Structure formats: C-alpha cells, structure tokens
C-alpha cells in the first residue's frame, strides 16, 4: 500500500512540476544508458571473436557517448525525446488502427480502435506542438502513468489484505 501511495504522490508531483520532472526523467534515462554502455564494455571482453569484440566496443561507445551527451545537455535531450515520443505515438496509433481491421469480428475489438485513435491523436498533438510541448509532455505522461500505477498497486494491496 505504501508503494502505491508513494507512486501516486510522485505522479501528482510530476504533473504539477512537468518541466522539472521531464528533465529528471531524462537524467535518469541518461544514467541508465550510461550503465548499459559500461556493461557492454565489460561484456566485450568476454567475446569469443574479434568481430564480436569490436561490435560490442562500438556499441558500448555509442551508449556511453549518448548517456554523457544526455547528462550534459538535458534540455536538448528532453526536446529530442519528445519528438521520438510523438513519432512512436503516431506509429503506434496507425498500427493499432490497422490491427482493429484484422480483429473487427472479435468481441471488444472496438477498444483497440479507440485506443489507436486516441494514441494517434495524442501523437499528432504532441508533434504539432513540438518543440514547445517538450516542456510538459514527458513529465505529464509519466505522472499520469505513476498515478494509475499507484492506484492499481494500492487497490491490489487492499484486496490482498482483505482476502
């Protein structure tokens, strides 16, 4: 229950402070990318071939440089990540709408269509407002996700406690 309440509170904070939360999310993502780069570097020395070694070194270098770049330039990274998010939402919306047409006869398939339309519209709205949408999009979306995750965790814990 405590974890659910904490997630809910963090979601509210992310929505109330979208610029700060967007930058913090990018910084966390940058550190994760940097750690992945270091792991690729470590695993490169466990390669059994020179080709595998070189590819892993190249990949490690790419991850490390991307992580460092994101840490040094968090605002530019927020803007870039927002554009990527808009493109992903547009593509996801199109794919889900196409999926609906193959599921048309299945019960509740209209929900797939609805989800696809909403996702497509959200992607287009973010894209049309980009780069000004970069200030609020990431923090707000993560905040909404945290709120719903917090509610679901709290409700699951409450149900488990009563059972």
N, C-alpha and C positions, 0 to 999 in steps of 0.2 A: 504494500500500500504506500509505503514511504517513497519508493522509487517512482510510482505513478504520480504522486503529488509533486515530487521534485521535477519530473518531466513536464508536467502541466505548468508549473511555475516558470520553468525555463522557456517554455513555449510562449507564455504571456510576455516575458521579458524580451524574447526575440522579436515579437510583433511590435512591442512598444518602442524598441530600440533597433529598428531594422538595419540602419547603417552600421552600427557597431557590431551587431550580430553577423551581418554579411561579411565584414572584414575578419571577424573572429573565426567564422566558418572557413574562409579561405586560408587563414593561418593554420588552422588545424589540418585542413586538407594538404597544405604545403608540407607540413611536418610528416604527415603520413606518406606522401610521395617521396620525401627525402629518406625516410626509413626504408621504404621499399627499394629505393636505389642502393642503399647500403647493403641490404640483403642480397640484391642481385650481384653486387660486387663480391660479397662473401661466397655466394654460390658459384660465381665464375671460376673460382679456384678449385672447385670440385668437378669441373667439366672434364670429360674424358677425351676431348678432341680440341685441337687448336681453333677450329671453326666455332665450336660451341663456346669456347672461352672468349673469343673475340666478340661474338654476338652478345654475350652476357655483359662483357665490359662496356660495349657500345650502349646497350640498354641501361645499364647502371649509370653511365654518364648522362644519358638523356634524363632519367628520373632525378638524379641529383641536381643537374642544372635547372630542371623545371621547378623542383622544390625550392631551390635557392632563389630563383627568379620570383616565384610567388611570395616568398618571405620578404624579399627586398622591395617588391612592387605590389603590395596587397590591393591597392585601389584599381590598378590596371587589371590585376587578376580577377577582381570582382566583376569588372566590366566584361572581360573575356568569358568568364564562367557564365555570366548571364546570357550572353549571346549563344553559347553552347546549349544552355538550358532551353532557350527559346527554340532552337533548331530541333532538339530532342523532342520537345513537346509537340511541335508541328508534325514531325515524322511519326511519332507515336500515335497522334490523333488520326493521321491518314491510315496507318496500319490497322488501328482498331476499327475504323470505319470499314475498311476493306474486309477485315475479319468478320464483321457483322454480316456482310453479304454471303459469306460461306456458312454462317450459323443461323441464317434467317429463320429456319424452321424449328430451332431449338427453343425450349421454354426459357424465358427471361433474357433472350438474346438482345432485346431492346436496351438492356442495361449496358451492353457492350457498345452499342451505337451511341447511347447517351454519353458514356464515358469518353468515347472517341471524339464526339463533337465538342464536349467541354474542354478536353485536352487540346484539341486543335485551336479552339478559340483562345484559350489561355496562352498557347504558344504564339499565336498571331498578335495578341495584345502585348505580350512582352516584347516581341520583335519590333512592333510598330513604335513602341515607346523607348526602344533601346537607343542610345546608352543611358538615357535618364532613368529608365526603370531599374538600372543596376543598383541604385542606391537602396531600394527596398525589396526587390524580388526575392533574393536568396534568403535573407533573414526572415521575411514574412512566410515564405513557403516552408522553411524548416520549422518556424514557430508553429504554424498550423499542424504540421506533422507531429511535432512534440506534444501539442495539446491533445490530439486524438490518440496518440500512443499512450500518453499519461492517463487519459480517461479509461482506455481499454485495459491497461495494466491495473489500475485501481479497481475497476469493476471485476476483473478476473480474481484479484486477491480477495475482494469482498465475497465473491461467490465461493471461493475455496475455503475461506474462513467459516462461512455459514454452513458449508457441507461438512 
